[in-house]
Amino acid sequence: MEHRPAPGNPEPGNPEPGNPAPARQLPGHIAAALAGAGGATDSAGRPWAGRSLSGDDATIHNFEDDDGAADAGYLAALAALADGSGDEAAVVAALATARVFVPVLATLAEEGEGAAGLHSDKQADMALVTLKAPDGRTAMPAFTSASALQAWHPEARPVAVYAARAALSAVAEGAELLVLDPGSAVTFVVRRPAVWALAQQQDWTPSYADPELARNLGGAVAGFPAVRRVEIHPGSGVATLAADGSRLPGGGAGPELRVVLYLEDGLDAAGVQSVVSGLNSAWAQNEVFAERVDSIEVTLQRAAP
């Protein structure tokens, strides 16, 4: 059973410029980091809003001597994930210093009324692109190379930013997922806890490998004597599939955490439901759980006698 619906890969063919979903309540330190960084701006700190398609605004990016290729550190971390010598935490860590391209699209601004009641022509502004995941959450696409972005949407304009600033922009837009290279050979999804960590330029530990989270979950079951022990493992949504059908053990959209509850023998259905509901409520009130877990699935096992 799942604690919340698990999203699939967002559809790359349906970009939704500037359409934020309701955001989860941000912890105070994350809200402060977002406010201090200036929100959704480009790598030079300029606002996305009010951009035109001409003049200086038509430049692709502000990174000098950037050939538009994917960051070598990110590619190496992704290759290590694929061959089993690395993990998804290392991929997110590589993003901390990587440049990515955020797509923006032209939108028509409202007509304005000028002097003597004359209407001005509609203006072309630039809007940040967001996507809708199948579970309704908002996702922000980002691309590790200019060519990947252009293949995804030829009319989108690539704006180069550090991935940490892209994560800040995702938080500002109410996006809980940062989707890297949708429609490419490998699409890697950065889930909400990792997005928040990246936005703050902090290290991220996956929930299924987090010892402090494991201790918190274990402490919560102390009030439920029918639960003999609890274990955490990677969830069924941790892995992602490459375009060639190969499986990568990371970068999926979730659920990323599987909680195994070992219950005493003899519980009826009502007793099991009471335990699971009570634990869900206890976990939801736990600050560590709320901040570090994106989505979970709960598995029930009979405890050994």
C-alpha positions as CSV (number, residue, x, y, z in Angstrom):
1,M,0.0,0.0,0.0
2,E,1.2,3.5,-0.8
3,H,1.4,6.5,1.4
4,R,0.8,8.8,-1.6
5,P,0.3,8.3,-5.3
6,A,3.5,7.7,-7.2
7,P,4.1,9.9,-10.2
8,G,5.3,8.5,-13.5
9,N,7.5,10.2,-16.0
10,P,6.0,13.6,-17.0
11,E,4.9,13.9,-20.5
12,P,7.5,15.9,-22.5
13,G,5.0,16.7,-25.2
14,N,2.8,18.9,-23.1
15,P,4.7,21.9,-21.8
16,E,2.7,24.3,-19.7
17,P,4.3,27.7,-19.5
18,G,4.0,29.5,-16.1
19,N,1.2,27.3,-14.6
20,P,2.4,26.5,-11.1
21,A,0.6,23.9,-8.9
22,P,-0.2,24.5,-5.3
23,A,3.1,24.2,-3.4
24,R,3.7,22.1,-0.3
25,Q,4.4,24.1,2.8
26,L,8.2,24.9,2.7
27,P,10.3,24.5,5.8
28,G,11.5,27.9,7.1
29,H,15.2,27.4,6.1
30,I,14.2,26.5,2.5
31,A,11.9,29.5,2.2
32,A,14.7,31.7,3.5
33,A,17.1,30.3,1.0
34,L,14.6,30.9,-1.8
35,A,13.9,34.4,-0.7
36,G,17.6,35.2,-0.4
37,A,18.4,33.9,-3.9
38,G,15.9,36.1,-5.6
39,G,13.5,33.4,-7.0
40,A,13.1,32.5,-10.6
41,T,15.9,34.4,-12.3
42,D,18.4,33.5,-14.9
43,S,22.2,32.9,-14.3
44,A,22.8,36.6,-14.3
45,G,20.1,37.2,-11.8
46,R,17.6,38.8,-14.3
47,P,13.9,38.0,-13.9
48,W,12.2,35.6,-16.4
49,A,9.2,37.9,-16.6
50,G,9.0,40.6,-19.3
51,R,11.6,39.1,-21.7
52,S,11.3,39.8,-25.4
53,L,12.6,37.8,-28.3
54,S,14.9,40.5,-29.6
55,G,18.0,42.3,-28.7
56,D,20.1,41.2,-25.7
57,D,17.3,38.9,-24.5
58,A,17.8,36.7,-27.6
59,T,21.2,35.5,-26.3
60,I,21.3,31.8,-25.5
61,H,23.1,32.0,-22.2
62,N,25.6,33.9,-20.1
63,F,28.3,31.2,-19.6
64,E,31.4,32.2,-21.4
65,D,33.1,29.6,-23.7
66,D,30.2,27.2,-23.1
67,D,29.8,24.9,-26.1
68,G,26.4,23.6,-24.9
69,A,27.5,20.1,-24.2
70,A,26.4,18.1,-21.2
71,D,28.5,18.5,-18.0
72,A,31.3,15.9,-17.9
73,G,30.8,15.3,-14.2
74,Y,27.1,14.6,-14.6
75,L,27.7,12.2,-17.5
76,A,30.4,10.3,-15.5
77,A,28.0,10.0,-12.5
78,L,25.2,8.8,-14.8
79,A,27.5,6.2,-16.4
80,A,28.6,5.0,-12.9
81,L,24.9,4.6,-12.0
82,A,24.3,2.6,-15.1
83,D,27.2,0.2,-14.5
84,G,26.5,-0.3,-10.8
85,S,29.5,1.5,-9.5
86,G,27.6,4.7,-8.5
87,D,24.3,5.7,-7.0
88,E,21.6,8.3,-7.6
89,A,23.0,10.4,-4.7
90,A,26.2,10.8,-6.6
91,V,24.3,11.9,-9.7
92,V,22.5,14.6,-7.7
93,A,25.9,15.6,-6.1
94,A,27.3,16.0,-9.6
95,L,24.5,18.4,-10.5
96,A,25.5,20.7,-7.6
97,T,28.3,22.2,-9.9
98,A,26.7,21.5,-13.3
99,R,25.3,24.0,-15.8
100,V,21.9,23.0,-17.2
101,F,19.6,24.6,-19.7
102,V,16.1,25.7,-18.6
103,P,13.6,26.1,-21.4
104,V,11.6,29.3,-21.8
105,L,8.8,29.8,-24.4
106,A,7.4,32.9,-26.0
107,T,3.9,33.9,-24.8
108,L,1.7,36.7,-25.8
109,A,1.2,39.4,-23.3
110,E,-2.2,41.2,-22.8
111,E,-3.0,44.0,-25.1
112,G,-2.5,47.4,-23.6
113,E,-4.5,50.6,-24.1
114,G,-2.5,53.6,-25.0
115,A,-3.2,57.3,-25.5
116,A,-6.5,58.3,-27.1
117,G,-7.9,54.8,-26.5
118,L,-5.6,53.1,-29.0
119,H,-4.6,49.5,-28.3
120,S,-1.0,48.5,-28.5
121,D,0.1,45.4,-30.2
122,K,0.5,42.2,-28.2
123,Q,4.1,41.7,-26.9
124,A,6.0,38.5,-26.9
125,D,7.2,37.7,-23.4
126,M,9.2,34.7,-22.1
127,A,7.7,32.2,-19.7
128,L,9.3,29.5,-17.7
129,V,8.1,26.0,-18.8
130,T,6.6,23.5,-16.4
131,L,5.0,20.1,-17.0
132,K,2.3,18.1,-15.3
133,A,3.2,14.7,-13.9
134,P,0.5,12.0,-14.2
135,D,-0.3,12.4,-10.5
136,G,-1.0,16.1,-10.9
137,R,2.2,17.4,-9.5
138,T,4.1,20.2,-11.2
139,A,7.5,19.3,-12.7
140,M,10.2,21.5,-14.2
141,P,12.2,20.3,-17.2
142,A,15.9,21.0,-17.4
143,F,18.4,19.8,-20.0
144,T,22.1,19.0,-19.6
145,S,22.8,20.0,-23.2
146,A,21.5,22.6,-25.6
147,S,21.0,19.9,-28.3
148,A,18.8,17.8,-26.0
149,L,16.5,20.8,-25.3
150,Q,16.2,21.7,-29.0
151,A,15.3,18.1,-29.8
152,W,12.6,18.2,-27.2
153,H,11.1,21.5,-28.2
154,P,12.6,23.4,-31.2
155,E,10.9,26.6,-30.3
156,A,12.1,26.7,-26.7
157,R,14.9,29.1,-25.9
158,P,17.7,27.6,-23.8
159,V,18.8,29.7,-20.8
160,A,21.8,28.4,-19.0
161,V,21.8,28.3,-15.2
162,Y,23.5,26.3,-12.5
163,A,21.4,23.3,-11.5
164,A,21.1,24.7,-8.0
165,R,19.4,27.9,-9.4
166,A,17.2,25.7,-11.6
167,A,16.1,23.9,-8.4
168,L,15.4,27.2,-6.7
169,S,13.3,28.2,-9.7
170,A,11.4,24.9,-9.5
171,V,10.6,25.6,-5.8
172,A,9.4,29.1,-6.7
173,E,7.1,27.6,-9.4
174,G,5.7,25.1,-7.0
175,A,7.3,22.2,-8.8
176,E,8.2,19.1,-6.8
177,L,10.1,17.4,-9.5
178,L,13.1,18.5,-11.6
179,V,13.1,16.3,-14.8
180,L,16.5,16.2,-16.5
181,D,16.5,15.6,-20.3
182,P,12.9,14.4,-20.9
183,G,12.6,12.6,-24.2
184,S,16.4,11.9,-24.3
185,A,18.3,8.6,-24.0
186,V,18.2,8.9,-20.2
187,T,15.6,10.9,-18.3
188,F,16.6,11.4,-14.7
189,V,14.0,12.7,-12.2
190,V,15.2,14.6,-9.1
191,R,12.4,14.2,-6.5
192,R,11.3,16.9,-4.1
193,P,13.7,16.2,-1.2
194,A,16.6,16.2,-3.6
195,V,15.3,19.4,-5.3
196,W,15.2,21.1,-1.9
197,A,18.7,19.9,-1.0
198,L,20.0,21.0,-4.4
199,A,18.4,24.4,-4.1
200,Q,20.2,24.9,-0.8
201,Q,23.4,23.5,-2.1
202,Q,23.4,20.8,0.5
203,D,24.2,17.1,0.3
204,W,21.3,14.8,-0.3
205,T,20.9,11.3,1.0
206,P,18.1,9.1,-0.5
207,S,15.4,8.3,2.1
208,Y,16.0,4.5,1.7
209,A,19.7,5.0,2.7
210,D,19.1,7.6,5.5
211,P,20.1,6.2,8.9
212,E,18.5,9.1,10.8
213,L,15.2,8.6,9.0
214,A,15.4,4.9,9.8
215,R,15.8,5.7,13.4
216,N,12.8,8.1,13.3
217,L,10.6,5.5,11.6
218,G,11.7,2.9,14.2
219,G,11.0,5.3,17.0
220,A,7.4,5.9,15.7
221,V,6.6,2.2,15.8
222,A,7.4,2.0,19.5
223,G,3.8,3.1,20.3
224,F,2.5,0.1,18.3
225,P,3.3,-3.1,20.1
226,A,1.9,-5.2,17.2
227,V,4.8,-4.0,15.1
228,R,7.8,-6.2,16.0
229,R,10.3,-4.3,13.7
230,V,10.5,-2.0,10.7
231,E,12.9,-2.0,7.7
232,I,13.5,0.5,4.9
233,H,14.5,-0.4,1.3
234,P,14.5,1.3,-2.1
235,G,10.9,1.6,-3.4
236,S,9.6,0.2,-6.7
237,G,9.8,3.7,-8.3
238,V,13.5,4.3,-7.7
239,A,14.7,2.9,-11.0
240,T,14.2,4.5,-14.4
241,L,14.4,3.0,-17.9
242,A,16.6,4.4,-20.6
243,A,15.3,4.8,-24.1
244,D,17.1,1.6,-25.1
245,G,15.2,-0.4,-22.5
246,S,18.1,-0.7,-20.0
247,R,17.3,-0.2,-16.3
248,L,19.1,2.4,-14.2
249,P,18.9,1.9,-10.4
250,G,18.0,5.6,-9.8
251,G,16.4,8.6,-11.3
252,G,12.8,7.3,-11.2
253,A,9.8,9.4,-10.2
254,G,8.9,7.3,-7.1
255,P,7.8,5.8,-4.8
256,E,11.4,5.9,-3.7
257,L,11.0,4.3,-0.2
258,R,9.6,0.9,0.8
259,V,8.8,0.5,4.4
260,V,8.4,-3.1,5.6
261,L,6.4,-3.7,8.8
262,Y,6.8,-7.0,10.5
263,L,3.6,-7.6,12.4
264,E,2.8,-10.1,15.2
265,D,0.7,-13.0,14.1
266,G,-3.0,-13.1,14.7
267,L,-4.0,-9.5,13.7
268,D,-7.3,-9.3,11.9
269,A,-7.9,-6.9,9.0
270,A,-9.2,-4.2,11.3
271,G,-6.2,-4.5,13.5
272,V,-3.8,-4.2,10.6
273,Q,-5.7,-1.2,9.2
274,S,-5.5,0.5,12.6
275,V,-1.7,0.0,12.8
276,V,-1.1,1.3,9.3
277,S,-3.4,4.3,9.7
278,G,-1.8,5.2,13.1
279,L,1.7,4.9,11.7
280,N,0.8,7.0,8.7
281,S,-0.5,9.7,11.0
282,A,2.6,9.5,13.2
283,W,5.0,9.7,10.2
284,A,3.1,12.7,8.7
285,Q,3.7,14.7,11.9
286,N,7.4,13.8,11.9
287,E,9.5,16.7,10.6
288,V,12.3,14.5,9.3
289,F,9.9,12.2,7.5
290,A,8.0,15.1,6.0
291,E,11.1,16.8,4.6
292,R,13.1,13.7,3.5
293,V,10.5,11.4,2.0
294,D,8.8,12.1,-1.3
295,S,6.5,9.0,-1.5
296,I,6.5,5.6,0.1
297,E,5.0,2.1,-0.3
298,V,4.2,0.0,2.8
299,T,4.7,-3.8,2.8
300,L,3.4,-6.0,5.6
301,Q,5.1,-9.2,6.7
302,R,4.5,-11.7,9.5
303,A,7.1,-11.5,12.2
304,A,9.0,-14.7,12.8
305,P,7.9,-16.5,16.0
